[in-house]
Amino acid sequence: MDTYDVSEEDKNLIEAARLYVAEHFVADQHFVGSAGRTTDGTVLTGINLAGSPRGIDVCGEPTVLAQTVVKRYGKLETIVAVRYNADGTSYVVAPCGKCREMISRYSPDALVIVPDKTGTLRKVSTEELLPFKYRKTEI
């Protein structure tokens, strides 16, 4: 697996996501924040939108991806998601399957900050997160 070390700039991105979700936290509604850095250095933040029923939830990562598309800040370079708890604790989480597909489609060259098997934070490519992504192929 190709992994990259997390830089100080990446730690700042994690902190941006943590602060954003802490500021907007509502139990059972807004508990995962995301932050993305574009190739031009812009940092964008977003938060999950928990729906009722649960099937209509929107994760934090797509809210960041939408901004890169709509505001045209350049391509997404790095993205991270942070889970925040009511007791103030937080931790980096890997994107869910839907988010992996969306990141792969809209920012295929982006790196994603995730905890590895030991809990160490690493940056991985979208191909590492989704090695057999959906592709249209003729048969």
C-alpha positions in Angstrom: 0.0 0.0 0.0 1.3 3.4 -0.9 1.0 5.6 2.2 2.3 9.0 2.9 3.2 10.6 6.2 0.9 13.2 7.7 2.6 16.7 7.6 2.1 19.7 9.8 -0.1 21.1 7.1 -2.2 17.9 7.3 -2.4 18.2 11.1 -3.8 21.7 10.6 -6.4 20.3 8.2 -7.4 17.7 10.8 -7.7 20.5 13.4 -9.9 22.6 11.0 -12.3 19.7 10.6 -12.3 19.1 14.4 -13.0 22.8 15.2 -15.7 23.0 12.6 -17.6 19.9 13.8 -17.1 21.0 17.5 -18.6 24.4 16.7 -21.6 22.9 14.8 -22.1 19.7 16.8 -25.6 18.5 17.5 -26.0 15.0 18.8 -27.6 12.7 16.3 -27.6 15.4 13.6 -24.1 16.9 13.1 -21.2 14.8 14.4 -18.7 14.3 11.6 -16.8 17.3 10.2 -14.6 17.2 7.1 -11.9 19.5 5.8 -10.3 19.5 2.4 -7.4 21.4 1.0 -7.3 22.3 -2.6 -4.3 22.5 -4.9 -4.4 26.3 -4.6 -4.2 26.0 -0.8 -7.8 26.8 0.0 -9.2 24.9 3.1 -12.9 24.1 2.9 -14.9 22.6 5.7 -18.2 20.7 5.9 -20.4 18.7 8.2 -22.6 15.7 8.0 -26.4 16.1 7.7 -28.1 13.3 9.5 -31.6 12.6 8.0 -34.6 10.9 9.3 -34.9 8.1 8.3 -31.3 7.3 8.4 -31.0 6.3 4.8 -31.0 9.9 3.7 -27.8 11.0 5.6 -25.2 13.0 3.9 -21.6 12.6 5.2 -19.2 15.5 5.8 -16.9 14.7 2.8 -19.6 15.3 0.1 -20.3 18.8 1.6 -16.6 19.6 1.0 -16.6 18.0 -2.4 -19.6 20.1 -3.4 -17.8 23.3 -2.5 -14.8 22.3 -4.7 -17.2 21.8 -7.6 -19.4 24.8 -7.1 -16.8 27.4 -6.0 -14.1 26.1 -8.4 -11.2 26.5 -6.0 -9.1 24.0 -7.9 -8.7 20.3 -7.4 -9.0 18.7 -4.0 -5.5 17.7 -2.8 -6.2 16.2 0.6 -9.4 15.5 2.6 -10.1 14.2 6.1 -13.2 13.4 8.2 -13.3 13.8 12.0 -15.9 12.2 14.3 -16.8 14.4 17.3 -18.5 13.1 20.5 -20.7 14.8 23.0 -17.9 14.5 25.7 -15.5 16.6 23.5 -13.4 13.7 22.3 -12.7 13.3 18.6 -10.9 11.1 16.1 -10.2 10.8 12.4 -12.4 8.3 10.6 -12.0 6.6 7.2 -14.6 7.6 4.6 -17.6 5.3 4.2 -18.2 3.5 0.9 -20.4 6.2 -0.6 -17.8 8.8 0.2 -15.0 6.7 -1.2 -16.9 6.5 -4.5 -17.6 10.3 -4.5 -14.0 11.3 -3.7 -12.8 8.9 -6.4 -15.2 10.4 -9.0 -14.8 14.1 -8.2 -11.2 14.1 -7.0 -9.5 11.0 -8.2 -6.0 12.4 -7.5 -6.8 13.4 -3.9 -5.1 11.9 -0.9 -7.3 10.9 2.1 -6.1 11.0 5.7 -7.1 7.8 7.5 -6.0 5.8 10.6 -4.1 2.7 9.6 -4.4 -0.7 11.3 -2.3 0.5 14.3 -4.2 3.8 14.6 -1.4 5.8 13.0 -2.6 8.5 10.7 -1.6 8.2 7.1 -2.5 9.7 3.7 -3.6 7.2 1.1 -4.7 7.6 -2.5 -8.3 7.1 -3.6 -7.1 4.0 -5.5 -5.9 2.5 -2.2 -9.2 3.2 -0.6 -11.2 1.9 -3.5 -9.1 -0.5 -5.6 -12.0 -1.9 -7.6 -14.1 1.2 -8.1 -17.1 1.2 -10.3 -16.1 1.7 -13.9 -18.0 1.5 -17.1 -16.5 -1.2 -19.3 -17.8 -2.8 -22.5 -18.2 -6.6 -22.4 
